[in-house]
Amino acid sequence: MTDNSRPVGVFGVGNALVDILAFVEDPFITEQKLDRGVMTLVDAEVQGRILSQLDRASLKLRSGGSAANTIIAIAQSGGSAFYTGKVSDDENGVFYRQDMQDVGVGFDVPPASATDGPTGTCVVLTTPDAERTMCTNLSISGTLAPSDINVEQLKQCQYSYVEGYLWTAPDPQAASIETMEQSKRHGVKVSFTLSDPFLLNSFRDDFQRVVTDYCDLLFCNADEVRQFLQIDSLDECAQKLGEMVDLAFITDSDNGCLVVNQKTVTAVEGFPVKPLDTVGAGDAFAGGVLYGLTNGYSTVQAARWGNYLGSAIVQIQGPRLEKAPVADMARVMGS
């Protein structure tokens, strides 16, 4: 179903982070003076202090980063993708590269020397209500630069996919703009995710320019779009997005999502489940949608697959599935 002139689906760019996963009780978040439910950038000392208070036996490691989780979901669905992120040649970096390659994602950015800094890590703390609070030490991932963008790989793809988290450091921000500029130059559609409400406090104006100047496809959740547009009504937000971008997907938890396509808004029902851990749900949703769009499915069919992957993610610990439920794909997407 793919365009034969562009055999690869998606070129993803994001922070390459090893996720350290832990379940905690609510008082732990307060005791560590963390902002509940969002991502906070921390230095190695703060992250080390948090880790020292956790039960090491219960920690799990995953290769992650928001955009990486999305790219993995595409590959697990049967799609093809490249990923661009920066790791070091340390133990975590070797783990990360191998993990990405094992799932079938092209990951060819040369590692940095560990003497320049370790591979970035993100401590993901999940409370009993399935809310996740993240403490991220970008480290070497914050050095991702425009020169790391492989334009020859990008040219092979139908879409580029850039995460908003890259705006927290100057070099990755420049790499993001380079990706979008090269995408426009070579006829590759640009997709972008707002990533997290906290980013909008600092980068709302930047993100509005990105959406207006570069974006063909926008991903966000209900909280993010309300903060992005400073509008309370989700329906009004969807209408406003339709004036800014050709295609957008707004996730709304158990309610599924809204598809904004050429100013037409369509609600697509979700798959309500009892959540264990919400980390990675939005990433998986974007992966399902991008798989669908790059393999000839309609926007509504793609949204159904995205909703389904998101509902599967929230029932497990961590930001990615061991494997995608592809046997259910035909039933979920419909004809």
N, C-alpha and C positions, 0 to 999 in steps of 0.2 A: 503493500500500500504506500510505501514511501516514494518520494520523488527520487528517481534514479540518479539525477545529477547531484543530489545531496544525500548520500547513503547513510550518514550518521545523523542521529536525531538531535542531540543537544550538546552544547559546549558550556559546561558549568564552571563558574568562578566563585571561589569563596574561601573562608578560613578553613585550613586543614587542622583539625583539633582532635586529639584523643579524648573521648568522653569518659569520665569516671562517674559511674552511676551509683547512687545510694538512696535507700528509703530512710526518711527521718520523721520524727514526730514534730508537730507544730512548734513547740517551744524552742527547738534547735534553731529555727530560722530567726526567732527573736533574739536568742542568746548570741548568735553570731552577727547581729545587727545588719541583717540582709534585707533588701527590698523584696518582699514576697512576690513571686509570680513573674519576675522579669529577669533579664540577664544583666549582670553587673561585671564590669571589667575590674580585675584585681591584680595585684602584683604577686610574685612567687611567694613572698612571706605570708601574705594574707591567705592565699590558697593553701599553703602548707599548714597554717594554723587550723584551718577548717578540716583538712584531711586528718590531722592529728587527733581530732575529736570524734572521728568516725570509726566504726568497727571495720577494720581493714578486711576482715574475712568476708564481709558482705558486699564489697565493692566489685563492680564489673567494668571491664574496659570495652569500648567500641571505637572504631574509626568514625569520626563524625565531623561536625560543622554543619550548619543548616543546609547550605547548597549541596554539600556532599551527600547528606541524607536523601535529598531529592534525586540526585543523579543515581544513587544506589537503587532507589525505588523504580526509576526508569529501567535500569538494567535488569532488575529482578522481574519486571513485567514482561521482559523480552525485547526491550528496546536497546538502542546503542547510544553511547555517550562518551565524551572526554571530560576529565575534571582537571582543573588548574588550582592548585593550592601549594603552600610552602611548608615543608617539614625539614627537620635536620637529619643528619646521618647518625642519630642516636637510636637507642632501643625502641623508643616510642615511634620514631620516624620509620624505622624498618617495619615495625608492626603495621603502621598506617598504610604504607605503600603496598605491602603484601595483601592486606585485607581488601584494599580497593581493587587490586588486580584479580584477586580470587573471585570477586563478585562479577568480574567482566567489564570493569570500567577502565578506560584508557587513562593512565596517570603517569605522565612522563616528565614532569618538572624536575630538574636535577635537585637533589637535596642540598641544603646548606651545611656547612661544617658545624658540628656541635659546639665548637669553640665560639661561634658567633651567637649561640643561644640554643636552648632546647626546643623540641617540638612543642607546640602549643597544646594546652589542656583545658578542659571545661569540666568542672565539678557540677553534676546535675543532681539536685536534691529534690526528691519527690515526697510530698506529704500525703497523709491518708486520704485527702480529698482529690488526689490525682494531680494536684497543681505542682508545677515544677519551677524551682528557683535555681538559676544558673550563675556560677562564679567562674569567669573565664580569664585565663592568663594567655594572651595572644602569643607572646614570645616571638619565635621566628616567623610565625604565620603573618605577623604584622609587617614583615619586610617584602611581601609579595609586591612585585613591581611591574610596570608596563612591559619591560623586557622579558618577563616570564610568560606573556601571552603568545601562544603559538598560532600565528595568523593562518598558517597553512592548514592546521587542524580546524580552526574556526571556520574557514571557507568551505569545509566539507559538510557543515552542519546546517540544519534547518532553523534552529533557534540557538541563541545564546541565553544563558540564565545567570543572573547576577544577584547576590544577596545584599540586602541593606546593611548587614553587619560590617561590611567592608569599609563603610564610611568612618569607622572609629579610629583609623590610622591613615596618615597621608599617602603612603605608597600604595596600599591596597585600593584606596579611593581612586588614585590615578590609574591603577590597573583596570578598575571597573570602567572608567570613562574610555580608556583605550579599547577595551572589549566592545563597548557600544559603538564607538566611532568606526572601528574596523567592521563590525557587523553591518552598519549602515552602508559602508563602502562596498561591501561584497554581497549585499542582498540577503543577509541573514537576519531573521526577525529577532528583536530584542525582547526578552522577558525579564521582569524585575520583581523582587518581593520586598515589601516594607520590613519584614523580619520581626520587629518587636516594637511595642508602643514606646519604650524608653528612647529609642532612636529619634522619634519624632519631636522630642523636646529640643534636640540640638540640630537636627538636619531636615526639618520640615521643608524649608525653602529649597534646599538642595534636591530633595526628593520630588518636589513639585516640578522643578526644572527637568529632572531626569524623565519623569512621566510625560511631560509635555514635549520635550525635545527628542527623546530617543525611544520611548517605550511603545511596543506593539501589543504587549500582553503584561498585565499587572496582576500579582497575587497579594492578597491581604486578608486579615480576618476582621470581624465586626468591630472589635475594639480599636484596631489599627486604623481602619478607614474613618471611624468617627473622629479620632484624634488628628488624622491627616487632614481632613476637610473641615474640622471644627463644626460638625453637624451632628445632632443627636439621632435623628431619624435614619435608620439603615436604608429605608427605601429612597430617601432623598440623597443619601450618600451614593447609592447605586446610580441614580439619575445623573448626579454631578460627575461621577467617574466616566459615564458614557459620553460626556462632553470633552473629556480630557484624553481618552485612550480608546482604541478600537475594540479591545477585548479585555475584560477583567473578570476575575473569579474572587468572590468574597465568601469566605467560610464563616459559618455561624453555628459551631458546635453541633449538637444533636439535630438542629434544624436543617443541616445540609449546607447548601451554598446558594448564592445568587450568581448567575452568569450574565454579565453585561456585554452584549454583543451588538455593535453598531447601534448603540443607544436603546436597544431592546433588552429588558430585564426579565430573566427567566429563573424561577425558583426550582431547584433540584433537591428532592428530598434526601435526607441522610439515612444512616443506618444506626439508630440509637442502640447503644450498648452501655454496660456498666463500666466506667473507666477505672483502670488501675493506675495509669501514668500517661499524662498528656504530652510528654516530650516527644517531638518529632511528628506529631499528627499533621500539622500544617505542611511540613516538608514532604511527607508521604503523599498528601493530597496533591501538591504541586507536581510531584513525580508522576502520579497517576494521570493527571491532566496532560502533562507534556508527552507522556507515552501515547495517550490517545490522539493528541493533535498531530504528532509526527508519524502516526501510523494510519491516517486516513479516517479517523472517527470524527463524528460531529462534536461540537462543543458540549452539548448536553450528555452525550455518551462519555466523553472524556471526564466530565464532572462526576458522573456516576462512579466511574472507576476511581477517581480521586477520593470521593466520599468513602468508598468501600475500603480503600487502603488506609485512610485515616481512622476509620472505625476499627480496623484490625490492629493498628499501632497502639491505640489507647488501652487495649486489653493486655498488653505485655509491658515489661520493664524495658526502657531503652528506646532509642529513636529509630530503630529499623527492625524489620522482620527477618527471621532466618531465611525465609523464602516467601515470595508473594503468592497469594492464592489464585494463580493464573487459571486453574481449572474452573473457577467461578466467573471468569471474565465475560464469556459470551452471555451468561444469564444476567449478570449485572448490567452490562452495557445495552443489551437488547439489540434488535436489528435496526 
